[in-house]
Amino acid sequence: MEEQNMMQRFDDYVADNKKIEPKDWMPDAYRKTLIRQISQHAHSEIVGMLPEGNWITRAPSLKRKAILLAKVQDEAGHGLYLYSAAETLGVERDELLEELHDGRAKYSSIFNYPTINWADIGAIGWLVDGAAIMNQVPLCKCSYGPYARAMVRVCKEESFHQRQGFQIMLNMAKGTPEQKQMAQDALNRWWWPSLMMFGPTDANSPHSAQSMKWKIKLFSNDELRQRFIDMTVPQAEVLGLTIPDPDLKWNEERGHYDFGEINWDEFYNVIKGNGPCNKQRIETRRKAYDNGAWVREAAVAHAEKRAARRNETAAA
């Protein structure tokens, strides 16, 4: 009876749009759902550095190199914010990373596709970061305080990333015929995987209903996907590029764009680890983690040494 009362108070608290903080009572299922979602989000930021990091040394100008380097650094920071938010729920960061490296944890399917040329960097910024913004802006008002507060800065920086990507695509679309074709080819390859970023359809999303009840999510997968399409199609028209969907058309009655069927077999195949770059991405992450072990050990030793000095000073 006591647990039922606490659950009712929790539900009422969330329904009033109040924030749950780490020391507040919360259902185990709420905590587990948050850990799963926040850790997947953090993993996506860290793994998402890899396809773009490949192009830092190959950017077409020093200006573009500096911008891309800043963007990749931002993604690393986003991962750190999110791992820190997950830790407030009582989980260790090393445990989360271990789950990523051994394949138990998931991350966004989009980062298992290759970046073939510079236009892909523009498409990632425009489409992938645009989809991320659509997903993440509502999270600034989610029910868990540390997650919501972390997302405020993340979203501000993601909006810069989206503008940077759109500018690359605009420059290429207004450039030579060969450059415009590169931009169109990148759009062709990244459009459908970007729509898959929002996850499965609402009917096939096992966690969405409960997450929305608890206001961990504020909109369903299909709602966010539709918003993204409605926002992005006019942008493609400005670029003079064609969305690779023959079924795409404006529906006056609905007030939205109708679009074609997503290849869900491809989505689930990538999620299962069979995408073009799944193995490469995880292997790169494992190698980076192992090679950085000495840095983490040195940082811990330094922190312990400073703490010991402070204790000696305080005791004197």
C-alpha positions in Angstrom: 0.0 0.0 0.0 2.9 2.4 0.9 4.5 1.7 -2.5 1.3 2.3 -4.3 0.9 5.6 -2.5 4.5 6.6 -3.4 3.8 5.6 -7.0 0.7 7.8 -7.1 2.5 10.8 -5.7 5.3 10.3 -8.2 2.8 10.1 -11.1 1.0 13.2 -9.9 4.3 15.1 -9.5 5.4 14.3 -13.0 1.9 15.2 -14.4 2.3 18.6 -12.8 5.5 19.1 -14.9 7.8 19.1 -11.9 11.3 17.9 -12.2 12.5 14.6 -10.6 16.0 15.1 -9.0 18.5 12.3 -8.2 17.7 12.2 -4.5 13.9 12.0 -5.1 12.1 8.7 -4.9 11.5 7.2 -8.3 10.2 3.8 -9.5 12.9 1.3 -10.5 11.4 1.1 -14.0 11.7 4.9 -14.4 15.3 4.8 -13.3 16.1 1.9 -15.7 14.4 3.6 -18.6 16.4 6.8 -18.0 19.7 4.9 -17.7 18.9 3.1 -21.0 17.9 6.2 -22.9 20.6 8.6 -21.5 23.4 6.0 -22.0 22.3 5.3 -25.6 22.2 9.1 -26.2 25.7 9.4 -24.7 27.0 6.5 -26.7 25.6 8.1 -29.9 27.4 11.3 -29.2 30.8 9.5 -28.7 30.4 7.1 -31.6 29.1 10.0 -33.7 32.5 11.6 -33.5 34.0 8.9 -35.7 32.5 9.4 -39.2 33.3 13.1 -39.0 36.6 12.8 -37.3 37.9 11.0 -40.4 37.6 14.2 -42.4 39.3 16.6 -40.0 42.7 16.1 -41.8 41.0 16.2 -45.2 38.8 19.2 -44.9 38.9 21.5 -48.1 40.2 24.5 -46.2 41.7 25.6 -42.9 38.5 27.3 -42.0 36.5 24.2 -42.6 39.0 22.1 -40.7 38.7 24.4 -37.6 34.9 24.4 -37.8 34.8 20.6 -38.0 37.3 20.2 -35.2 35.2 22.4 -33.0 32.1 20.4 -33.9 33.8 17.0 -33.0 35.0 18.5 -29.7 31.4 19.6 -29.0 30.2 16.0 -29.6 32.7 14.7 -27.0 31.4 17.3 -24.5 27.9 16.2 -25.1 28.8 12.6 -24.4 30.4 13.7 -21.1 27.4 15.8 -20.0 25.2 12.8 -20.7 27.4 10.2 -19.0 27.4 12.5 -16.0 23.6 12.7 -16.0 23.4 8.9 -16.2 25.8 8.7 -13.2 23.3 10.6 -11.0 21.0 7.6 -11.4 23.6 5.3 -9.6 25.3 3.7 -12.6 29.1 3.8 -13.1 30.4 5.3 -16.3 32.9 2.4 -16.8 29.9 0.0 -16.7 28.1 1.9 -19.4 31.2 2.0 -21.6 31.8 -1.7 -21.1 28.2 -2.4 -22.3 28.9 -0.3 -25.4 32.2 -2.0 -26.2 30.9 -5.5 -25.8 27.8 -4.9 -27.9 25.1 -4.9 -25.1 24.3 -1.2 -25.4 22.9 0.4 -28.5 23.5 3.8 -30.1 21.9 5.6 -33.0 21.8 3.5 -36.2 22.8 6.5 -38.3 26.5 6.3 -37.2 27.0 3.0 -38.8 27.1 4.5 -42.3 30.3 5.6 -44.1 31.4 9.1 -45.0 32.5 8.8 -48.5 33.4 12.4 -49.4 33.1 16.0 -48.1 29.5 16.3 -49.1 28.7 13.7 -46.5 29.9 16.0 -43.8 27.4 18.6 -45.0 24.6 16.0 -45.1 25.4 14.9 -41.6 25.3 18.4 -40.2 22.1 19.3 -42.1 20.1 16.1 -41.8 21.6 14.1 -38.9 22.0 17.0 -36.6 18.7 18.4 -37.8 17.0 15.2 -36.8 18.9 15.3 -33.5 17.6 18.8 -32.7 14.1 17.6 -33.5 14.5 14.8 -31.0 16.4 16.7 -28.3 14.7 20.1 -28.0 11.7 18.5 -26.2 14.1 16.7 -23.8 15.0 20.2 -22.4 11.5 19.9 -20.7 11.7 16.2 -19.8 10.8 15.1 -16.3 14.3 14.2 -15.1 16.2 17.4 -14.0 19.8 16.5 -14.8 18.9 15.2 -18.2 16.8 18.3 -19.0 19.5 20.7 -17.9 22.2 18.9 -19.9 20.1 19.1 -23.0 19.9 22.9 -22.9 23.5 23.4 -23.9 23.6 20.4 -26.1 20.7 21.8 -28.2 22.3 25.2 -28.5 25.5 23.6 -29.9 23.6 21.2 -32.2 21.8 24.1 -33.8 25.2 25.5 -34.8 26.2 22.1 -36.2 23.0 22.0 -38.3 23.6 25.4 -39.7 27.2 24.5 -40.5 26.1 21.4 -42.4 23.4 23.3 -44.3 26.1 25.9 -45.3 28.3 23.2 -46.7 25.4 21.8 -48.7 24.4 25.3 -50.0 28.0 26.0 -51.1 28.2 22.7 -53.0 24.7 23.0 -54.5 25.5 26.5 -55.8 29.0 25.4 -57.0 30.0 23.4 -60.1 27.8 20.7 -61.6 30.1 18.1 -60.1 29.8 19.7 -56.6 26.0 19.8 -56.9 25.9 16.2 -57.9 28.1 15.3 -54.9 25.6 17.1 -52.6 22.6 15.3 -54.3 24.4 12.0 -53.9 25.0 12.6 -50.2 21.3 13.6 -49.7 20.3 10.4 -51.5 22.4 8.2 -49.2 21.6 10.0 -45.9 17.9 10.8 -46.2 16.4 7.5 -45.3 18.9 6.6 -42.5 18.1 10.1 -41.1 14.3 9.2 -40.9 15.3 6.0 -39.2 17.0 8.0 -36.4 13.6 8.6 -34.8 13.2 4.9 -34.1 10.6 2.4 -35.1 7.0 3.3 -35.8 4.9 4.0 -32.7 3.1 0.7 -33.1 6.5 -1.1 -32.9 8.2 1.0 -30.2 8.0 -1.0 -26.9 9.1 1.9 -24.6 7.4 5.0 -26.1 4.1 4.8 -24.3 5.5 4.5 -20.8 8.3 7.0 -21.5 5.6 9.6 -22.6 3.5 8.9 -19.6 6.5 9.7 -17.4 7.4 12.6 -19.7 10.9 11.2 -20.4 9.7 11.7 -24.0 7.2 14.4 -24.9 6.4 13.3 -28.5 6.2 10.0 -30.2 8.6 8.7 -32.8 6.2 9.2 -35.7 5.3 12.8 -34.5 9.0 13.8 -34.5 9.7 12.1 -37.8 6.8 14.0 -39.4 8.0 17.3 -38.0 11.5 16.7 -39.3 10.2 15.9 -42.8 7.9 19.0 -42.8 10.9 21.2 -41.8 13.5 19.7 -44.1 11.7 19.5 -47.4 11.5 23.3 -47.9 15.2 23.5 -47.0 16.0 21.0 -49.8 14.0 23.2 -52.2 16.2 26.2 -51.2 19.2 24.1 -51.9 17.8 23.1 -55.3 18.2 19.4 -54.3 15.6 16.6 -54.7 14.5 14.5 -51.8 15.0 10.8 -52.9 11.4 9.8 -52.3 9.0 9.5 -55.3 6.0 9.2 -52.9 6.8 12.6 -51.2 4.0 15.1 -51.7 2.2 17.8 -49.8 -1.1 16.7 -48.3 -3.3 19.8 -48.0 -5.9 18.0 -45.9 -3.4 16.8 -43.3 -1.2 19.9 -43.4 1.8 17.7 -43.7 4.0 15.9 -46.3 3.1 12.3 -47.1 6.2 10.2 -47.6 7.2 6.7 -48.7 7.7 3.5 -46.7 10.9 3.3 -44.7 13.0 0.2 -45.2 12.6 -1.2 -41.7 14.4 -4.4 -42.6 17.5 -2.3 -43.1 16.9 -0.4 -39.8 16.7 -3.6 -37.7 19.6 -5.1 -39.5 21.8 -2.2 -38.6 20.5 -2.2 -35.0 21.5 -5.8 -34.8 25.1 -4.9 -35.7 25.1 -5.7 -39.4 25.3 -2.2 -40.8 28.1 -1.1 -43.2 30.3 0.2 -40.3 29.1 -1.4 -37.1 32.2 -3.5 -36.5 34.5 -0.8 -37.5 32.9 1.8 -35.2 33.0 -0.5 -32.1 36.5 -1.7 -32.8 37.7 2.0 -33.1 36.0 2.8 -29.8 37.5 -0.1 -28.0 41.0 0.7 -29.3 40.7 4.4 -28.3 39.5 3.3 -24.8 42.3 0.9 -24.3 45.0 3.3 -25.7 43.7 6.0 -23.3 43.9 3.8 -20.2 47.2 5.4 -19.1 45.6 8.9 -19.3 42.7 7.9 -17.1 45.1 6.2 -14.6 47.3 9.3 -14.5 44.3 11.6 -13.9 43.1 9.4 -11.0 46.6 9.3 -9.5 46.9 13.1 -9.8 43.5 13.6 -8.2 44.3 11.3 -5.3 47.6 13.1 -4.8 45.9 16.5 -4.6 43.3 15.2 -2.3 46.0 13.8 0.0 47.7 17.2 0.1 44.5 19.0 0.9 43.9 16.6 3.8 47.4 17.1 5.1 47.0 20.9 5.0 43.6 20.7 6.7 45.0 18.5 9.5 48.1 20.7 10.1 
